[in-house]
Amino acid sequence: MHARFLDVAGGRVEFEEIPGAGPAIVMLHEGLGSVGLWRGFHHDLAAATGRRTIAFSRFGHGRSSPPGQRRTPDFMHSEARDVLPAVLDALGIGSPVLLGHSDGASIALLAAASGLPLTGAVVLAPHVFVEDDGLATIAATRAAFDGGDLRTRMARHHDDPDVVFGNWVGVWLDPAFRSWDVTAELPAITCPVLAVQGTADPYGTVAHVEAVRDRSSGPVELVLLDCGHSPHLERRAETLAAVARFVAGVTARSSPPSSPG
């Protein structure tokens, strides 16, 4: 399936859509991600759930338009408040299930906290605050980009890998970002949430998903897996099964009751 493009305020957005029933599943990629870097997980999820499933690349990622300006420490709030609603509106999607990974998971949580109507949210390895060990891993990733083959690998999936990487590392290693913490916003989340976390994730500990569980006002299910930062790639079968069960549950609750025969 070839990517398509959607015009929204700010430019052109690359997306892939697999047809199916509603409520739709809308996928939000990681900080260095794109449609292609889901590595087909969106197709597997659509097949497992029968739901309309959309993955899109944020501005500056994949084949989407470059970002209008360099990212600032509040970029995840801006993505949740401005970009995501514009994409949903352009696609005619109401009350989706959001599925986000890493930065995309944080964006999904912020969207849920903002009051965006959602059927549910799935967050894989979300960030809700900043940890020293995670920053050290990001610094090591910068070394792999500058002196290793990471840039070459990223160029296969992004029109401008330098912009993608620079925006990501520039925010996370900005001293002003050290105090970034969205835990105070989590109580505004009322939709059901599935939080999946690898216990060997070098970018974040289980404290992030525990904060989501303990502070959210809606029901939260935790799934801990023996893996690193990408449960959907490292423990694909288990992650897919957990997400499919969650989606089946929340979409069943959101469907109107059948009228009597």
One Martini backbone bead per residue (centre of mass of N, CA, C, O) as a GRO file, in nm:
protein
  261
    1MET     BB    1   0.095   0.036   0.024
    2HIS     BB    2   0.054   0.368  -0.046
    3ALA     BB    3   0.111   0.671   0.023
    4ARG     BB    4  -0.054   0.959   0.126
    5PHE     BB    5  -0.205   1.296   0.103
    6LEU     BB    6  -0.257   1.576   0.331
    7ASP     BB    7  -0.421   1.883   0.372
    8VAL     BB    8  -0.304   2.116   0.608
    9ALA     BB    9  -0.221   2.316   0.836
   10GLY     BB   10   0.127   2.360   0.727
   11GLY     BB   11   0.062   2.117   0.509
   12ARG     BB   12   0.184   1.798   0.428
   13VAL     BB   13   0.048   1.467   0.493
   14GLU     BB   14   0.148   1.158   0.559
   15PHE     BB   15  -0.048   0.856   0.476
   16GLU     BB   16  -0.215   0.559   0.603
   17GLU     BB   17  -0.499   0.350   0.497
   18ILE     BB   18  -0.715   0.112   0.652
   19PRO     BB   19  -0.990  -0.030   0.606
   20GLY     BB   20  -1.291  -0.004   0.822
   21ALA     BB   21  -1.418   0.013   1.112
   22GLY     BB   22  -1.562   0.171   1.371
   23PRO     BB   23  -1.352   0.307   1.543
   24ALA     BB   24  -1.071   0.454   1.482
   25ILE     BB   25  -0.723   0.413   1.430
   26VAL     BB   26  -0.463   0.631   1.555
   27MET     BB   27  -0.118   0.689   1.473
   28LEU     BB   28   0.172   0.775   1.685
   29HIS     BB   29   0.486   0.843   1.657
   30GLU     BB   30   0.794   0.875   1.719
   31GLY     BB   31   1.063   1.094   1.721
   32LEU     BB   32   1.194   0.909   1.456
   33GLY     BB   33   0.938   0.866   1.297
   34SER     BB   34   0.696   0.694   1.077
   35VAL     BB   35   0.513   0.518   0.879
   36GLY     BB   36   0.743   0.310   0.801
   37LEU     BB   37   0.841   0.264   1.118
   38TRP     BB   38   0.608   0.057   1.190
   39ARG     BB   39   0.650  -0.203   1.022
   40GLY     BB   40   0.329  -0.291   0.977
   41PHE     BB   41   0.155  -0.266   1.241
   42HIS     BB   42  -0.103  -0.134   1.120
   43HIS     BB   43  -0.183  -0.382   0.952
   44ASP     BB   44  -0.204  -0.586   1.181
   45LEU     BB   45  -0.418  -0.428   1.342
   46ALA     BB   46  -0.639  -0.422   1.130
   47ALA     BB   47  -0.662  -0.733   1.105
   48ALA     BB   48  -0.723  -0.787   1.418
   49THR     BB   49  -0.986  -0.566   1.435
   50GLY     BB   50  -1.135  -0.424   1.171
   51ARG     BB   51  -1.021  -0.136   1.169
   52ARG     BB   52  -0.978   0.167   1.104
   53THR     BB   53  -0.642   0.265   0.989
   54ILE     BB   54  -0.407   0.529   1.088
   55ALA     BB   55  -0.102   0.660   0.956
   56PHE     BB   56   0.120   0.937   1.040
   57SER     BB   57   0.332   1.206   0.954
   58ARG     BB   58   0.487   1.439   1.084
   59PHE     BB   59   0.623   1.718   1.063
   60GLY     BB   60   0.942   1.628   0.924
   61HIS     BB   61   0.839   1.344   0.850
   62GLY     BB   62   0.914   1.159   0.617
   63ARG     BB   63   0.693   1.300   0.357
   64SER     BB   64   0.641   1.543   0.499
   65SER     BB   65   0.641   1.844   0.570
   66PRO     BB   66   0.806   2.078   0.689
   67PRO     BB   67   0.854   2.256   0.944
   68GLY     BB   68   0.788   2.585   1.026
   69GLN     BB   69   0.962   2.527   1.293
   70ARG     BB   70   1.138   2.499   1.552
   71ARG     BB   71   1.135   2.319   1.817
   72THR     BB   72   0.984   2.311   2.131
   73PRO     BB   73   0.915   2.199   2.453
   74ASP     BB   74   0.586   2.223   2.357
   75PHE     BB   75   0.527   2.031   2.105
   76MET     BB   76   0.328   1.814   2.218
   77HIS     BB   77   0.100   2.008   2.273
   78SER     BB   78   0.071   2.111   1.981
   79GLU     BB   79   0.005   1.840   1.852
   80ALA     BB   80  -0.254   1.788   2.030
   81ARG     BB   81  -0.401   2.075   1.973
   82ASP     BB   82  -0.350   2.110   1.642
   83VAL     BB   83  -0.267   1.874   1.449
   84LEU     BB   84  -0.448   1.634   1.519
   85PRO     BB   85  -0.730   1.769   1.476
   86ALA     BB   86  -0.676   1.835   1.174
   87VAL     BB   87  -0.647   1.544   1.078
   88LEU     BB   88  -0.917   1.436   1.174
   89ASP     BB   89  -1.092   1.633   1.016
   90ALA     BB   90  -0.985   1.562   0.727
   91LEU     BB   91  -1.078   1.243   0.780
   92GLY     BB   92  -1.347   1.217   0.946
   93ILE     BB   93  -1.273   1.187   1.264
   94GLY     BB   94  -1.436   1.040   1.549
   95SER     BB   95  -1.354   0.901   1.831
   96PRO     BB   96  -1.084   0.763   1.865
   97VAL     BB   97  -0.813   0.547   1.872
   98LEU     BB   98  -0.519   0.597   2.024
   99LEU     BB   99  -0.175   0.527   1.903
  100GLY     BB  100   0.130   0.549   2.088
  101HIS     BB  101   0.489   0.621   2.060
  102SER     BB  102   0.636   0.774   2.290
  103ASP     BB  103   0.590   1.074   2.191
  104GLY     BB  104   0.313   0.977   2.079
  105ALA     BB  105   0.207   0.895   2.360
  106SER     BB  106   0.217   1.175   2.485
  107ILE     BB  107   0.023   1.302   2.284
  108ALA     BB  108  -0.217   1.121   2.354
  109LEU     BB  109  -0.241   1.211   2.649
  110LEU     BB  110  -0.280   1.515   2.589
  111ALA     BB  111  -0.535   1.480   2.423
  112ALA     BB  112  -0.703   1.350   2.645
  113ALA     BB  113  -0.664   1.591   2.851
  114SER     BB  114  -0.799   1.816   2.651
  115GLY     BB  115  -1.088   1.669   2.544
  116LEU     BB  116  -1.065   1.484   2.327
  117PRO     BB  117  -1.255   1.272   2.162
  118LEU     BB  118  -1.243   0.934   2.295
  119THR     BB  119  -1.240   0.584   2.314
  120GLY     BB  120  -0.917   0.562   2.335
  121ALA     BB  121  -0.580   0.463   2.469
  122VAL     BB  122  -0.254   0.382   2.341
  123VAL     BB  123   0.059   0.335   2.527
  124LEU     BB  124   0.398   0.325   2.417
  125ALA     BB  125   0.637   0.430   2.595
  126PRO     BB  126   0.586   0.674   2.771
  127HIS     BB  127   0.612   1.026   2.848
  128VAL     BB  128   0.591   1.240   3.166
  129PHE     BB  129   0.902   1.275   3.204
  130VAL     BB  130   1.240   1.329   3.312
  131GLU     BB  131   1.534   1.128   3.274
  132ASP     BB  132   1.865   1.073   3.299
  133ASP     BB  133   1.893   0.803   3.143
  134GLY     BB  134   1.745   0.897   2.891
  135LEU     BB  135   1.942   1.126   2.819
  136ALA     BB  136   2.189   0.943   2.784
  137THR     BB  137   2.072   0.784   2.545
  138ILE     BB  138   2.035   1.027   2.357
  139ALA     BB  139   2.333   1.104   2.347
  140ALA     BB  140   2.417   0.832   2.217
  141THR     BB  141   2.243   0.868   1.963
  142ARG     BB  142   2.396   1.114   1.858
  143ALA     BB  143   2.659   0.959   1.807
  144ALA     BB  144   2.529   0.760   1.596
  145PHE     BB  145   2.462   0.988   1.395
  146ASP     BB  146   2.744   1.131   1.363
  147GLY     BB  147   2.932   0.831   1.352
  148GLY     BB  148   2.728   0.646   1.218
  149ASP     BB  149   2.432   0.478   1.057
  150LEU     BB  150   2.168   0.633   1.128
  151ARG     BB  151   2.134   0.834   0.897
  152THR     BB  152   2.114   0.626   0.669
  153ARG     BB  153   1.861   0.481   0.782
  154MET     BB  154   1.674   0.735   0.794
  155ALA     BB  155   1.683   0.808   0.480
  156ARG     BB  156   1.471   0.581   0.400
  157HIS     BB  157   1.215   0.752   0.567
  158HIS     BB  158   1.337   1.048   0.513
  159ASP     BB  159   1.383   1.342   0.354
  160ASP     BB  160   1.511   1.478   0.645
  161PRO     BB  161   1.713   1.358   0.885
  162ASP     BB  162   1.831   1.618   1.014
  163VAL     BB  163   1.565   1.742   1.107
  164VAL     BB  164   1.458   1.514   1.275
  165PHE     BB  165   1.697   1.488   1.470
  166GLY     BB  166   1.731   1.785   1.556
  167ASN     BB  167   1.451   1.818   1.686
  168TRP     BB  168   1.472   1.593   1.893
  169VAL     BB  169   1.748   1.652   2.035
  170GLY     BB  170   1.701   1.956   2.084
  171VAL     BB  171   1.481   1.913   2.296
  172TRP     BB  172   1.584   1.687   2.496
  173LEU     BB  173   1.877   1.860   2.535
  174ASP     BB  174   1.737   2.088   2.652
  175PRO     BB  175   1.751   2.244   2.950
  176ALA     BB  176   1.440   2.329   2.950
  177PHE     BB  177   1.337   2.016   2.941
  178ARG     BB  178   1.406   1.900   3.226
  179SER     BB  179   1.109   2.010   3.350
  180TRP     BB  180   0.938   1.822   3.205
  181ASP     BB  181   0.585   1.777   3.316
  182VAL     BB  182   0.254   1.592   3.292
  183THR     BB  183   0.120   1.476   3.554
  184ALA     BB  184  -0.093   1.709   3.617
  185GLU     BB  185  -0.274   1.618   3.348
  186LEU     BB  186  -0.384   1.322   3.395
  187PRO     BB  187  -0.666   1.363   3.551
  188ALA     BB  188  -0.814   1.448   3.267
  189ILE     BB  189  -0.828   1.149   3.212
  190THR     BB  190  -1.122   0.934   3.108
  191CYS     BB  191  -1.032   0.736   2.924
  192PRO     BB  192  -0.931   0.453   2.819
  193VAL     BB  193  -0.619   0.275   2.906
  194LEU     BB  194  -0.325   0.147   2.743
  195ALA     BB  195  -0.015   0.040   2.899
  196VAL     BB  196   0.309  -0.010   2.748
  197GLN     BB  197   0.609  -0.169   2.892
  198GLY     BB  198   0.944  -0.193   2.904
  199THR     BB  199   1.179  -0.318   3.142
  200ALA     BB  200   1.439  -0.241   2.921
  201ASP     BB  201   1.415   0.068   2.888
  202PRO     BB  202   1.644   0.327   2.809
  203TYR     BB  203   1.419   0.581   2.803
  204GLY     BB  204   1.236   0.430   3.036
  205THR     BB  205   1.042   0.368   3.302
  206VAL     BB  206   0.767   0.242   3.480
  207ALA     BB  207   0.686   0.520   3.607
  208HIS     BB  208   0.512   0.623   3.375
  209VAL     BB  209   0.276   0.414   3.376
  210GLU     BB  210   0.216   0.447   3.677
  211ALA     BB  211   0.124   0.741   3.654
  212VAL     BB  212  -0.110   0.687   3.469
  213ARG     BB  213  -0.260   0.496   3.660
  214ASP     BB  214  -0.265   0.688   3.927
  215ARG     BB  215  -0.386   0.971   3.776
  216SER     BB  216  -0.602   0.880   3.623
  217SER     BB  217  -0.965   0.878   3.591
  218GLY     BB  218  -0.954   0.635   3.429
  219PRO     BB  219  -0.906   0.340   3.296
  220VAL     BB  220  -0.607   0.131   3.358
  221GLU     BB  221  -0.388  -0.072   3.166
  222LEU     BB  222  -0.117  -0.289   3.236
  223VAL     BB  223   0.181  -0.375   3.032
  224LEU     BB  224   0.456  -0.588   3.092
  225LEU     BB  225   0.769  -0.623   2.916
  226ASP     BB  226   1.048  -0.805   2.792
  227CYS     BB  227   1.189  -0.505   2.690
  228GLY     BB  228   1.222  -0.222   2.532
  229HIS     BB  229   1.107   0.062   2.345
  230SER     BB  230   0.957  -0.162   2.126
  231PRO     BB  231   0.701  -0.366   2.163
  232HIS     BB  232   0.586  -0.384   1.859
  233LEU     BB  233   0.872  -0.522   1.772
  234GLU     BB  234   0.987  -0.712   2.010
  235ARG     BB  235   0.662  -0.785   2.107
  236ARG     BB  236   0.437  -0.822   1.886
  237ALA     BB  237   0.228  -1.038   1.966
  238GLU     BB  238   0.161  -0.932   2.253
  239THR     BB  239   0.086  -0.645   2.171
  240LEU     BB  240  -0.134  -0.709   1.966
  241ALA     BB  241  -0.319  -0.864   2.161
  242ALA     BB  242  -0.363  -0.635   2.368
  243VAL     BB  243  -0.477  -0.425   2.172
  244ALA     BB  244  -0.712  -0.591   2.056
  245ARG     BB  245  -0.860  -0.629   2.323
  246PHE     BB  246  -0.898  -0.333   2.391
  247VAL     BB  247  -1.048  -0.244   2.135
  248ALA     BB  248  -1.286  -0.437   2.169
  249GLY     BB  249  -1.382  -0.319   2.439
  250VAL     BB  250  -1.419  -0.009   2.368
  251THR     BB  251  -1.599  -0.046   2.111
  252ALA     BB  252  -1.830  -0.196   2.249
  253ARG     BB  253  -1.901   0.037   2.450
  254SER     BB  254  -1.951   0.258   2.207
  255SER     BB  255  -2.180   0.100   2.109
  256PRO     BB  256  -2.487   0.080   2.028
  257PRO     BB  257  -2.757  -0.070   2.099
  258SER     BB  258  -2.953  -0.302   1.996
  259SER     BB  259  -3.237  -0.342   1.854
  260PRO     BB  260  -3.511  -0.492   1.879
  261GLY     BB  261  -3.667  -0.742   1.686
   0.00000   0.00000   0.00000
